[in-house]
Amino acid sequence: MRLLEAFRGTAIQLPNRIAMAPMTRGRADDKTGVPHPRTAEYYAQRASAGLIASEGVWVNQTGKSGPGIPGLVTERQAEAWREVTEAVHEKGGRIFVQLWYAGGSAIPA
Ligand SMILES: Cc1cc2nc3c(=O)[nH]c(=O)nc-3n(C[C@H](O)[C@H](O)[C@H](O)COP(=O)(O)O)c2cc1C
């Protein structure tokens, strides 16, 4: 079954063709935009997918898209995401961050 076959691209190699779509969870601390403490566990549980795309993550305080959406701007946010990537890598997985700027529909942080 091709779905379970390895994907060998030029930029990325995947052990299978199953990708987890980006899905907003709305679980971050709304004041700080720091991902919820169990975010690493959540993504690590899904590390057997060929590729994980994270939930959309705002890249600028003015581009926050809604309540409980995590950011990747402050040192605390970056540290929390580092824990996520390390947990996924420890389980043999691969994860990309989905960068999100909500533009005109933003609710600034
Ligand atoms: C709860 C939920 C959250 C989602 N969050 C994101 C997101 O953060 N970024 C994104 O690009 N798509 C997001 N999506 C869209 C999904 O990644 C996916 O493309 C979509 O659910 C598939 O299409 P369908 O729902 O019409 O079957 C979300 C979907 C759901 C159901």
The ligand as an ORCA input file, in Angstrom:
! r2SCAN-3c Opt
* xyz 0 1
  C     -10.456     21.822     14.529
  C      -9.731     22.196     13.261
  C      -8.663     23.063     13.332
  C      -7.950     23.427     12.170
  N      -6.886     24.266     12.255
  C      -6.159     24.557     11.155
  C      -4.975     25.336     11.243
  O      -4.529     25.733     12.336
  N      -4.328     25.623     10.098
  C      -4.772     25.181      8.864
  O      -4.155     25.499      7.848
  N      -5.874     24.405      8.759
  C      -6.560     24.086      9.866
  N      -7.652     23.264      9.776
  C      -7.975     22.651      8.476
  C      -7.382     21.241      8.440
  O      -5.960     21.319      8.491
  C      -7.746     20.478      7.175
  O      -7.228     21.106      6.043
  C      -9.213     20.384      6.990
  O      -9.843     20.018      8.188
  C      -9.514     19.297      5.944
  O     -10.644     19.650      5.269
  P     -12.136     19.240      5.778
  O     -12.237     19.638      7.230
  O     -13.006     20.036      4.903
  O     -12.222     17.761      5.591
  C      -8.354     22.898     10.905
  C      -9.430     22.018     10.864
  C     -10.105     21.672     12.005
  C     -11.265     20.698     11.894
*
